[in-house]
Amino acid sequence: MMKRNFGRGVQLIDLTNSSPLSFPLMLMDGKSIETVGDAAAYFSGLSEDQREQSYWQIAIRMLNHALKEPTYLKAATMSLQTAFMLQGILASPHPLDNR
């Protein structure tokens, strides 16, 4: 990650492929999505039918926003978590586990 100084002590950290997501996501097949690069690689493997699903479109869009504005990383991670859950492949952290 690279820091950008915006004066008055405000710094934003640029995201890279190796930047960690806000929290790791475990899939049912044992695969772990832990970094921005892991998420991008997963997106590249989506089928055309999957890409047409609104939850994948939102997850992709939110990660793109986070790349431009790192403060969106948590929202992007949560959008990715939601897409995995709706696809039925999220193992943990599953948002419904703590009901």
N, CA, C and O atoms as a GROMACS GRO file, in nm:
protein
  396
    1MET      N    1   0.084  -0.118   0.000
    1MET     CA    2   0.000   0.000   0.000
    1MET      C    3   0.089   0.123   0.000
    1MET      O    4   0.194   0.126   0.064
    2MET      N    5   0.046   0.224  -0.071
    2MET     CA    6   0.119   0.350  -0.074
    2MET      C    7   0.033   0.457  -0.007
    2MET      O    8  -0.089   0.463  -0.025
    3LYS      N    9   0.101   0.542   0.071
    3LYS     CA   10   0.029   0.651   0.137
    3LYS      C   11   0.036   0.776   0.052
    3LYS      O   12   0.138   0.806  -0.010
    4ARG      N   13  -0.075   0.847   0.049
    4ARG     CA   14  -0.080   0.977  -0.018
    4ARG      C   15  -0.109   1.081   0.089
    4ARG      O   16  -0.201   1.064   0.169
    5ASN      N   17  -0.032   1.187   0.091
    5ASN     CA   18  -0.051   1.292   0.190
    5ASN      C   19  -0.139   1.402   0.131
    5ASN      O   20  -0.112   1.454   0.023
    6PHE      N   21  -0.246   1.435   0.203
    6PHE     CA   22  -0.338   1.538   0.157
    6PHE      C   23  -0.334   1.660   0.248
    6PHE      O   24  -0.432   1.735   0.256
    7GLY      N   25  -0.221   1.682   0.315
    7GLY     CA   26  -0.208   1.799   0.401
    7GLY      C   27  -0.282   1.781   0.533
    7GLY      O   28  -0.367   1.693   0.545
    8ARG      N   29  -0.248   1.863   0.630
    8ARG     CA   30  -0.311   1.862   0.762
    8ARG      C   31  -0.310   1.723   0.825
    8ARG      O   32  -0.398   1.690   0.905
    9GLY      N   33  -0.211   1.641   0.791
    9GLY     CA   34  -0.198   1.510   0.852
    9GLY      C   35  -0.293   1.404   0.797
    9GLY      O   36  -0.294   1.291   0.847
   10VAL      N   37  -0.372   1.438   0.696
   10VAL     CA   38  -0.466   1.341   0.640
   10VAL      C   39  -0.393   1.258   0.535
   10VAL      O   40  -0.336   1.311   0.440
   11GLN      N   41  -0.396   1.125   0.554
   11GLN     CA   42  -0.333   1.036   0.458
   11GLN      C   43  -0.431   0.927   0.420
   11GLN      O   44  -0.500   0.870   0.504
   12LEU      N   45  -0.437   0.899   0.292
   12LEU     CA   46  -0.513   0.785   0.243
   12LEU      C   47  -0.413   0.682   0.194
   12LEU      O   48  -0.306   0.716   0.144
   13ILE      N   49  -0.449   0.557   0.208
   13ILE     CA   50  -0.362   0.450   0.165
   13ILE      C   51  -0.418   0.394   0.034
   13ILE      O   52  -0.532   0.349   0.029
   14ASP      N   53  -0.336   0.397  -0.072
   14ASP     CA   54  -0.377   0.340  -0.200
   14ASP      C   55  -0.380   0.189  -0.189
   14ASP      O   56  -0.291   0.128  -0.130
   15LEU      N   57  -0.481   0.129  -0.245
   15LEU     CA   58  -0.494  -0.016  -0.243
   15LEU      C   59  -0.418  -0.077  -0.359
   15LEU      O   60  -0.412  -0.021  -0.468
   16THR      N   61  -0.360  -0.194  -0.333
   16THR     CA   62  -0.293  -0.272  -0.436
   16THR      C   63  -0.351  -0.414  -0.432
   16THR      O   64  -0.434  -0.445  -0.347
   17ASN      N   65  -0.307  -0.498  -0.525
   17ASN     CA   66  -0.354  -0.637  -0.526
   17ASN      C   67  -0.325  -0.709  -0.395
   17ASN      O   68  -0.400  -0.799  -0.357
   18SER      N   69  -0.219  -0.671  -0.326
   18SER     CA   70  -0.183  -0.738  -0.202
   18SER      C   71  -0.248  -0.676  -0.078
   18SER      O   72  -0.228  -0.725   0.033
   19SER      N   73  -0.326  -0.570  -0.096
   19SER     CA   74  -0.394  -0.507   0.017
   19SER      C   75  -0.499  -0.602   0.073
   19SER      O   76  -0.577  -0.660  -0.002
   20PRO      N   77  -0.502  -0.618   0.206
   20PRO     CA   78  -0.603  -0.708   0.264
   20PRO      C   79  -0.742  -0.647   0.257
   20PRO      O   80  -0.759  -0.525   0.266
   21LEU      N   81  -0.842  -0.733   0.241
   21LEU     CA   82  -0.981  -0.689   0.253
   21LEU      C   83  -1.004  -0.653   0.400
   21LEU      O   84  -0.918  -0.678   0.483
   22SER      N   85  -1.117  -0.597   0.432
   22SER     CA   86  -1.146  -0.559   0.570
   22SER      C   87  -1.152  -0.681   0.662
   22SER      O   88  -1.121  -0.672   0.781
   23PHE      N   89  -1.192  -0.794   0.608
   23PHE     CA   90  -1.189  -0.921   0.681
   23PHE      C   91  -1.186  -1.032   0.577
   23PHE      O   92  -1.240  -1.016   0.467
   24PRO      N   93  -1.122  -1.146   0.610
   24PRO     CA   94  -1.115  -1.256   0.513
   24PRO      C   95  -1.249  -1.325   0.497
   24PRO      O   96  -1.330  -1.329   0.589
   25LEU      N   97  -1.271  -1.380   0.379
   25LEU     CA   98  -1.394  -1.451   0.348
   25LEU      C   99  -1.358  -1.595   0.310
   25LEU      O  100  -1.279  -1.618   0.218
   26MET      N  101  -1.416  -1.690   0.380
   26MET     CA  102  -1.394  -1.832   0.352
   26MET      C  103  -1.510  -1.885   0.270
   26MET      O  104  -1.627  -1.860   0.302
   27LEU      N  105  -1.478  -1.959   0.165
   27LEU     CA  106  -1.581  -2.018   0.080
   27LEU      C  107  -1.600  -2.164   0.118
   27LEU      O  108  -1.515  -2.226   0.181
   28MET      N  109  -1.715  -2.218   0.077
   28MET     CA  110  -1.750  -2.356   0.111
   28MET      C  111  -1.646  -2.457   0.060
   28MET      O  112  -1.628  -2.563   0.121
   29ASP      N  113  -1.577  -2.425  -0.050
   29ASP     CA  114  -1.478  -2.518  -0.105
   29ASP      C  115  -1.343  -2.508  -0.036
   29ASP      O  116  -1.246  -2.573  -0.076
   30GLY      N  117  -1.335  -2.425   0.070
   30GLY     CA  118  -1.211  -2.409   0.146
   30GLY      C  119  -1.123  -2.295   0.097
   30GLY      O  120  -1.024  -2.262   0.162
   31LYS      N  121  -1.158  -2.235  -0.014
   31LYS     CA  122  -1.081  -2.123  -0.068
   31LYS      C  123  -1.102  -2.000   0.019
   31LYS      O  124  -1.212  -1.977   0.069
   32SER      N  125  -0.997  -1.922   0.036
   32SER     CA  126  -1.004  -1.801   0.117
   32SER      C  127  -0.982  -1.679   0.027
   32SER      O  128  -0.888  -1.675  -0.052
   33ILE      N  129  -1.068  -1.580   0.041
   33ILE     CA  130  -1.054  -1.454  -0.032
   33ILE      C  131  -1.012  -1.351   0.073
   33ILE      O  132  -1.093  -1.308   0.155
   34GLU      N  133  -0.884  -1.312   0.068
   34GLU     CA  134  -0.829  -1.227   0.173
   34GLU      C  135  -0.778  -1.091   0.124
   34GLU      O  136  -0.766  -0.998   0.203
   35THR      N  137  -0.749  -1.080  -0.004
   35THR     CA  138  -0.690  -0.957  -0.056
   35THR      C  139  -0.772  -0.900  -0.171
   35THR      O  140  -0.860  -0.966  -0.226
   36VAL      N  141  -0.742  -0.776  -0.206
   36VAL     CA  142  -0.804  -0.712  -0.322
   36VAL      C  143  -0.776  -0.796  -0.447
   36VAL      O  144  -0.863  -0.813  -0.532
   37GLY      N  145  -0.654  -0.847  -0.459
   37GLY     CA  146  -0.617  -0.930  -0.574
   37GLY      C  147  -0.696  -1.061  -0.579
   37GLY      O  148  -0.734  -1.106  -0.687
   38ASP      N  149  -0.720  -1.122  -0.460
   38ASP     CA  150  -0.802  -1.243  -0.456
   38ASP      C  151  -0.942  -1.215  -0.509
   38ASP      O  152  -0.997  -1.293  -0.587
   39ALA      N  153  -0.999  -1.102  -0.468
   39ALA     CA  154  -1.134  -1.065  -0.511
   39ALA      C  155  -1.136  -1.039  -0.661
   39ALA      O  156  -1.226  -1.086  -0.731
   40ALA      N  157  -1.038  -0.965  -0.711
   40ALA     CA  158  -1.031  -0.936  -0.854
   40ALA      C  159  -1.016  -1.064  -0.935
   40ALA      O  160  -1.079  -1.079  -1.040
   41ALA      N  161  -0.934  -1.157  -0.887
   41ALA     CA  162  -0.916  -1.284  -0.958
   41ALA      C  163  -1.046  -1.363  -0.958
   41ALA      O  164  -1.080  -1.427  -1.058
   42TYR      N  165  -1.119  -1.359  -0.848
   42TYR     CA  166  -1.246  -1.430  -0.842
   42TYR      C  167  -1.344  -1.369  -0.943
   42TYR      O  168  -1.414  -1.441  -1.014
   43PHE      N  169  -1.350  -1.236  -0.947
   43PHE     CA  170  -1.439  -1.169  -1.042
   43PHE      C  171  -1.407  -1.209  -1.186
   43PHE      O  172  -1.498  -1.228  -1.267
   44SER      N  173  -1.279  -1.222  -1.217
   44SER     CA  174  -1.241  -1.255  -1.355
   44SER      C  175  -1.287  -1.394  -1.395
   44SER      O  176  -1.298  -1.424  -1.514
   45GLY      N  177  -1.313  -1.481  -1.297
   45GLY     CA  178  -1.359  -1.615  -1.327
   45GLY      C  179  -1.510  -1.633  -1.330
   45GLY      O  180  -1.559  -1.744  -1.351
   46LEU      N  181  -1.584  -1.524  -1.308
   46LEU     CA  182  -1.729  -1.533  -1.309
   46LEU      C  183  -1.780  -1.556  -1.451
   46LEU      O  184  -1.727  -1.502  -1.548
   47SER      N  185  -1.884  -1.636  -1.461
   47SER     CA  186  -1.945  -1.660  -1.592
   47SER      C  187  -2.028  -1.536  -1.630
   47SER      O  188  -2.054  -1.449  -1.547
   48GLU      N  189  -2.068  -1.531  -1.755
   48GLU     CA  190  -2.151  -1.419  -1.802
   48GLU      C  191  -2.284  -1.415  -1.726
   48GLU      O  192  -2.332  -1.308  -1.689
   49ASP      N  193  -2.342  -1.533  -1.701
   49ASP     CA  194  -2.468  -1.539  -1.625
   49ASP      C  195  -2.450  -1.484  -1.484
   49ASP      O  196  -2.536  -1.411  -1.434
   50GLN      N  197  -2.338  -1.519  -1.419
   50GLN     CA  198  -2.311  -1.467  -1.285
   50GLN      C  199  -2.294  -1.315  -1.289
   50GLN      O  200  -2.347  -1.244  -1.204
   51ARG      N  201  -2.222  -1.266  -1.388
   51ARG     CA  202  -2.198  -1.121  -1.398
   51ARG      C  203  -2.327  -1.042  -1.418
   51ARG      O  204  -2.332  -0.923  -1.388
   52GLU      N  205  -2.430  -1.107  -1.467
   52GLU     CA  206  -2.559  -1.040  -1.486
   52GLU      C  207  -2.638  -1.029  -1.356
   52GLU      O  208  -2.734  -0.952  -1.348
   53GLN      N  209  -2.598  -1.104  -1.253
   53GLN     CA  210  -2.666  -1.097  -1.124
   53GLN      C  211  -2.632  -0.963  -1.057
   53GLN      O  212  -2.516  -0.922  -1.053
   54SER      N  213  -2.733  -0.897  -1.006
   54SER     CA  214  -2.712  -0.763  -0.948
   54SER      C  215  -2.614  -0.766  -0.831
   54SER      O  216  -2.538  -0.671  -0.813
   55TYR      N  217  -2.615  -0.873  -0.752
   55TYR     CA  218  -2.524  -0.874  -0.637
   55TYR      C  219  -2.378  -0.882  -0.679
   55TYR      O  220  -2.292  -0.828  -0.609
   56TRP      N  221  -2.348  -0.948  -0.792
   56TRP     CA  222  -2.211  -0.948  -0.841
   56TRP      C  223  -2.176  -0.812  -0.902
   56TRP      O  224  -2.065  -0.763  -0.884
   57GLN      N  225  -2.271  -0.752  -0.973
   57GLN     CA  226  -2.247  -0.618  -1.028
   57GLN      C  227  -2.215  -0.519  -0.917
   57GLN      O  228  -2.125  -0.436  -0.931
   58ILE      N  229  -2.289  -0.527  -0.806
   58ILE     CA  230  -2.267  -0.437  -0.693
   58ILE      C  231  -2.130  -0.462  -0.631
   58ILE      O  232  -2.057  -0.368  -0.601
   59ALA      N  233  -2.095  -0.590  -0.611
   59ALA     CA  234  -1.966  -0.623  -0.550
   59ALA      C  235  -1.850  -0.572  -0.636
   59ALA      O  236  -1.753  -0.518  -0.584
   60ILE      N  237  -1.861  -0.591  -0.766
   60ILE     CA  238  -1.756  -0.543  -0.857
   60ILE      C  239  -1.748  -0.391  -0.854
   60ILE      O  240  -1.639  -0.334  -0.846
   61ARG      N  241  -1.862  -0.327  -0.860
   61ARG     CA  242  -1.865  -0.180  -0.857
   61ARG      C  243  -1.806  -0.125  -0.727
   61ARG      O  244  -1.732  -0.027  -0.728
   62MET      N  245  -1.840  -0.189  -0.614
   62MET     CA  246  -1.789  -0.141  -0.486
   62MET      C  247  -1.638  -0.160  -0.474
   62MET      O  248  -1.570  -0.075  -0.417
   63LEU      N  249  -1.585  -0.269  -0.528
   63LEU     CA  250  -1.440  -0.286  -0.525
   63LEU      C  251  -1.374  -0.180  -0.613
   63LEU      O  252  -1.269  -0.127  -0.576
   64ASN      N  253  -1.433  -0.150  -0.727
   64ASN     CA  254  -1.378  -0.043  -0.812
   64ASN      C  255  -1.380   0.091  -0.739
   64ASN      O  256  -1.285   0.168  -0.750
   65HIS      N  257  -1.488   0.119  -0.664
   65HIS     CA  258  -1.493   0.242  -0.585
   65HIS      C  259  -1.382   0.244  -0.481
   65HIS      O  260  -1.318   0.347  -0.459
   66ALA      N  261  -1.359   0.130  -0.416
   66ALA     CA  262  -1.256   0.122  -0.313
   66ALA      C  263  -1.117   0.145  -0.372
   66ALA      O  264  -1.030   0.203  -0.306
   67LEU      N  265  -1.096   0.101  -0.494
   67LEU     CA  266  -0.966   0.125  -0.557
   67LEU      C  267  -0.941   0.273  -0.580
   67LEU      O  268  -0.827   0.319  -0.576
   68LYS      N  269  -1.049   0.347  -0.604
   68LYS     CA  270  -1.037   0.492  -0.624
   68LYS      C  271  -1.041   0.567  -0.492
   68LYS      O  272  -0.977   0.671  -0.477
   69GLU      N  273  -1.115   0.514  -0.396
   69GLU     CA  274  -1.133   0.578  -0.265
   69GLU      C  275  -1.126   0.471  -0.158
   69GLU      O  276  -1.227   0.406  -0.130
   70PRO      N  277  -1.008   0.449  -0.098
   70PRO     CA  278  -0.988   0.338  -0.005
   70PRO      C  279  -1.083   0.333   0.114
   70PRO      O  280  -1.098   0.228   0.176
   71THR      N  281  -1.148   0.443   0.148
   71THR     CA  282  -1.242   0.439   0.260
   71THR      C  283  -1.363   0.351   0.229
   71THR      O  284  -1.440   0.319   0.320
   72TYR      N  285  -1.382   0.311   0.104
   72TYR     CA  286  -1.492   0.223   0.066
   72TYR      C  287  -1.458   0.075   0.082
   72TYR      O  288  -1.541  -0.010   0.050
   73LEU      N  289  -1.338   0.041   0.130
   73LEU     CA  290  -1.296  -0.098   0.136
   73LEU      C  291  -1.388  -0.184   0.222
   73LEU      O  292  -1.419  -0.297   0.184
   74LYS      N  293  -1.431  -0.135   0.336
   74LYS     CA  294  -1.519  -0.216   0.420
   74LYS      C  295  -1.653  -0.242   0.350
   74LYS      O  296  -1.704  -0.354   0.354
   75ALA      N  297  -1.709  -0.140   0.287
   75ALA     CA  298  -1.834  -0.158   0.212
   75ALA      C  299  -1.813  -0.256   0.097
   75ALA      O  300  -1.901  -0.337   0.068
   76ALA      N  301  -1.698  -0.249   0.032
   76ALA     CA  302  -1.668  -0.341  -0.078
   76ALA      C  303  -1.656  -0.484  -0.026
   76ALA      O  304  -1.706  -0.577  -0.090
   77THR      N  305  -1.591  -0.501   0.088
   77THR     CA  306  -1.578  -0.635   0.147
   77THR      C  307  -1.715  -0.690   0.186
   77THR      O  308  -1.743  -0.807   0.165
   78MET      N  309  -1.798  -0.605   0.242
   78MET     CA  310  -1.933  -0.648   0.281
   78MET      C  311  -2.018  -0.682   0.158
   78MET      O  312  -2.099  -0.774   0.163
   79SER      N  313  -2.001  -0.608   0.049
   79SER     CA  314  -2.072  -0.638  -0.076
   79SER      C  315  -2.027  -0.772  -0.132
   79SER      O  316  -2.108  -0.850  -0.183
   80LEU      N  317  -1.898  -0.800  -0.123
   80LEU     CA  318  -1.845  -0.927  -0.169
   80LEU      C  319  -1.898  -1.041  -0.082
   80LEU      O  320  -1.935  -1.146  -0.133
   81GLN      N  321  -1.901  -1.019   0.049
   81GLN     CA  322  -1.957  -1.117   0.142
   81GLN      C  323  -2.103  -1.148   0.107
   81GLN      O  324  -2.144  -1.264   0.107
   82THR      N  325  -2.179  -1.044   0.077
   82THR     CA  326  -2.320  -1.061   0.041
   82THR      C  327  -2.333  -1.141  -0.088
   82THR      O  328  -2.418  -1.229  -0.098
   83ALA      N  329  -2.250  -1.110  -0.188
   83ALA     CA  330  -2.256  -1.183  -0.315
   83ALA      C  331  -2.226  -1.331  -0.293
   83ALA      O  332  -2.294  -1.418  -0.348
   84PHE      N  333  -2.123  -1.361  -0.214
   84PHE     CA  334  -2.091  -1.500  -0.186
   84PHE      C  335  -2.206  -1.569  -0.112
   84PHE      O  336  -2.238  -1.685  -0.140
   85MET      N  337  -2.267  -1.498  -0.017
   85MET     CA  338  -2.378  -1.556   0.057
   85MET      C  339  -2.496  -1.585  -0.036
   85MET      O  340  -2.554  -1.694  -0.030
   86LEU      N  341  -2.532  -1.489  -0.120
   86LEU     CA  342  -2.644  -1.507  -0.211
   86LEU      C  343  -2.616  -1.614  -0.317
   86LEU      O  344  -2.709  -1.679  -0.366
   87GLN      N  345  -2.490  -1.633  -0.351
   87GLN     CA  346  -2.450  -1.738  -0.445
   87GLN      C  347  -2.452  -1.875  -0.374
   87GLN      O  348  -2.448  -1.980  -0.440
   88GLY      N  349  -2.456  -1.872  -0.240
   88GLY     CA  350  -2.461  -1.997  -0.163
   88GLY      C  351  -2.326  -2.062  -0.142
   88GLY      O  352  -2.317  -2.183  -0.119
   89ILE      N  353  -2.218  -1.982  -0.150
   89ILE     CA  354  -2.084  -2.039  -0.137
   89ILE      C  355  -2.003  -1.981  -0.022
   89ILE      O  356  -1.886  -2.014  -0.008
   90LEU      N  357  -2.062  -1.897   0.060
   90LEU     CA  358  -1.992  -1.836   0.173
   90LEU      C  359  -1.994  -1.930   0.292
   90LEU      O  360  -2.100  -1.976   0.335
   91ALA      N  361  -1.875  -1.960   0.346
   91ALA     CA  362  -1.867  -2.041   0.467
   91ALA      C  363  -1.862  -1.951   0.589
   91ALA      O  364  -1.941  -1.966   0.682
   92SER      N  365  -1.768  -1.855   0.590
   92SER     CA  366  -1.758  -1.763   0.704
   92SER      C  367  -1.675  -1.640   0.663
   92SER      O  368  -1.598  -1.650   0.567
   93PRO      N  369  -1.687  -1.526   0.730
   93PRO     CA  370  -1.786  -1.506   0.836
   93PRO      C  371  -1.925  -1.487   0.775
   93PRO      O  372  -1.949  -1.392   0.700
   94HIS      N  373  -2.013  -1.575   0.809
   94HIS     CA  374  -2.149  -1.571   0.757
   94HIS      C  375  -2.231  -1.476   0.842
   94HIS      O  376  -2.240  -1.495   0.963
   95PRO      N  377  -2.292  -1.372   0.782
   95PRO     CA  378  -2.361  -1.270   0.860
   95PRO      C  379  -2.481  -1.323   0.939
   95PRO      O  380  -2.527  -1.257   1.031
   96LEU      N  381  -2.531  -1.440   0.903
   96LEU     CA  382  -2.648  -1.494   0.976
   96LEU      C  383  -2.608  -1.592   1.086
   96LEU      O  384  -2.695  -1.643   1.156
   97ASP      N  385  -2.478  -1.619   1.103
   97ASP     CA  386  -2.433  -1.711   1.205
   97ASP      C  387  -2.457  -1.661   1.347
   97ASP      O  388  -2.472  -1.742   1.438
   98ASN      N  389  -2.462  -1.531   1.366
   98ASN     CA  390  -2.473  -1.473   1.501
   98ASN      C  391  -2.612  -1.421   1.531
   98ASN      O  392  -2.626  -1.316   1.594
   99ARG      N  393  -2.713  -1.491   1.488
   99ARG     CA  394  -2.850  -1.445   1.510
   99ARG      C  395  -2.886  -1.451   1.654
   99ARG      O  396  -2.998  -1.416   1.692
   0.00000   0.00000   0.00000
